[in-house]
Amino acid sequence: VQLQASGGGLVQPGGSLRLSCRASGFTFSNYWMYWFRQTPGQGLERVSSISSGGNRTYYTDSVKGRFTISRDNAKNTLYLQMNRLRSEDTALYFCAKDTGGNTRGQGTKVTVSS
């Protein structure tokens, strides 16, 4: 299983970023997928999840209405559109194919700062 996240960077508060996660080594379209984030001194937080077909999505309360998860099964790619970013969204973001984040690959860093 390989999960490579990308798209992070430095953005001002109120700005937007789109994260991508390219998956390989398993049948992507068969699995629910998850975005997680982690900050220094904090545990791993599950941010969002999406069903295998993409028709069901869930979000942690702090990102509802600001983040949108999506997927393209033809491209084996998971996305996270992040709008109205806040300083507290600063974290290392990962994608995973399990609810605990144990399959997470290399993350992408998001820094929200003026």
C-alpha angles and dihedrals in degrees: 000000000000124000118178118186123198142162101076125133147126116311135167121247109279092028131118139237134179117215123201131196120196113204130202140160097052140052098276095190091060096061141074107234131212141201118213134180134199134192128192109280093010130098126245111286123202106225104179144348137200132197122246092260094040097241097112125055136174133193137191111248096251093062101037111127092015106061128053124194121204141158142207108209092187089061097036088234134137122201139198117195108199119194133175090023119201132202089252089062089069106120147108107279124210137177124218141174096223132065094241097051093238092135094052116136132200110329134219122233121236119192120185110192142131 
